[in-house]
Amino acid sequence: MRFDVLTLFPEMIEGACSHSIIGRAIETGVISVNTVNPRDYTLDKHKKVDDTPYGGGAGMVLMAQPYVDAYEEVSKSDNTITLMMTPQGKPFDNNMCRDLTKYDQIIILCGHYEGFDERIRDIIKPVEVSIGDFVLTGGELPALCVIDSVSRKLDGALGKIESMECDSFENGLLEYPHYTKPREYRGLEVPEVLLNGNHSLIEEYRLNQQIKRTKERRPDLYEKYKNNF
Ligand SMILES: C[S@@+](CC[C@H](N)C(=O)[O-])C[C@H]1O[C@@H](n2cnc3c(N)ncnc32)[C@H](O)[C@@H]1O
């Protein structure tokens, strides 16, 4: 899987991708992360990438030309999807994340300031994606959320000590609670059922905990689970 990120702040992407599981996935060739800076594609000698909005109003708007030219320079495979990170997009979730693993290449457009000149959308026709109903200063953190969550679903990204089998959302529920050593901490005991080695009882306990948690914390998810499973 190859990620190409169009960003005015490539260091944000490169820095975050050089650590831990994502850093290792790059080292082992499971993914590659490439950045393209639209500022390198401006025709203006001051390398201007934004300007004031027509019609007035606060803030600066990202100009179409540097973004479209930068996008057109990215070499594309036959199995590429282009995402635009925007609070106006489709909410990102585990299903969208799973769908994205089917592509060989994901191109991600990161905005900044007031956002994109509308003609960037008209010309590139990206899939617009939001990571939640709040507004960040730029698309780099949202892009990293996509890169990180998609990458960890790819074969070979997670090592033996990490696993996503029982992760929240994988079976439509939130994950069950975890415990590790010691058996007692500040008077709080690990539930007895986890200590007795009876795997079918442990599985039953964990599923019940998943259901309890999801009902309490995410009744919306629980309703969907009830209807689908
Ligand atoms: C300050 S925001 C612009 C918000 C825009 N004025 C609006 O209200 O829709 C700058 C950039 O951050 C990114 N961004 C901010 N919040 C986001 C979110 N919730 N999901 C995805 N991208 C987001 C987008 O790339 C956006 O172009």
PDBQT file of the ligand as one rigid body, heavy atoms in Angstrom, charges set to zero:
ROOT
HETATM    1  C1  LIG A 301      -9.643  24.992   9.616  1.00  0.00    +0.000 C 
HETATM    2  S1  LIG A 301     -10.030  23.621   8.592  1.00  0.00    +0.000 S 
HETATM    3  C2  LIG A 301     -11.145  24.347   7.429  1.00  0.00    +0.000 C 
HETATM    4  C3  LIG A 301     -12.548  24.129   7.837  1.00  0.00    +0.000 C 
HETATM    5  C4  LIG A 301     -13.562  24.736   6.865  1.00  0.00    +0.000 C 
HETATM    6  N1  LIG A 301     -13.495  26.181   6.941  1.00  0.00    +0.000 N 
HETATM    7  C5  LIG A 301     -14.957  24.270   7.236  1.00  0.00    +0.000 C 
HETATM    8  O1  LIG A 301     -15.573  24.878   8.108  1.00  0.00    +0.000 OA
HETATM    9  O2  LIG A 301     -15.417  23.261   6.675  1.00  0.00    +0.000 OA
HETATM   10  C6  LIG A 301      -8.560  23.395   7.664  1.00  0.00    +0.000 C 
HETATM   11  C7  LIG A 301      -8.361  21.999   7.144  1.00  0.00    +0.000 C 
HETATM   12  O3  LIG A 301      -8.245  21.087   8.214  1.00  0.00    +0.000 OA
HETATM   13  C8  LIG A 301      -8.714  19.816   7.822  1.00  0.00    +0.000 C 
HETATM   14  N2  LIG A 301      -9.749  19.397   8.789  1.00  0.00    +0.000 N 
HETATM   15  C9  LIG A 301     -10.188  20.117   9.835  1.00  0.00    +0.000 A 
HETATM   16  N3  LIG A 301     -11.095  19.441  10.544  1.00  0.00    +0.000 NA
HETATM   17  C10 LIG A 301     -11.220  18.234   9.960  1.00  0.00    +0.000 A 
HETATM   18  C11 LIG A 301     -12.014  17.089  10.225  1.00  0.00    +0.000 A 
HETATM   19  N4  LIG A 301     -12.861  17.046  11.238  1.00  0.00    +0.000 N 
HETATM   20  N5  LIG A 301     -11.874  16.014   9.421  1.00  0.00    +0.000 NA
HETATM   21  C12 LIG A 301     -11.034  16.043   8.366  1.00  0.00    +0.000 A 
HETATM   22  N6  LIG A 301     -10.276  17.115   8.059  1.00  0.00    +0.000 NA
HETATM   23  C13 LIG A 301     -10.351  18.195   8.837  1.00  0.00    +0.000 A 
HETATM   24  C14 LIG A 301      -9.238  19.956   6.402  1.00  0.00    +0.000 C 
HETATM   25  O4  LIG A 301      -8.242  19.495   5.504  1.00  0.00    +0.000 OA
HETATM   26  C15 LIG A 301      -9.459  21.442   6.277  1.00  0.00    +0.000 C 
HETATM   27  O5  LIG A 301      -9.354  21.892   4.939  1.00  0.00    +0.000 OA
ENDROOT
TORSDOF 0
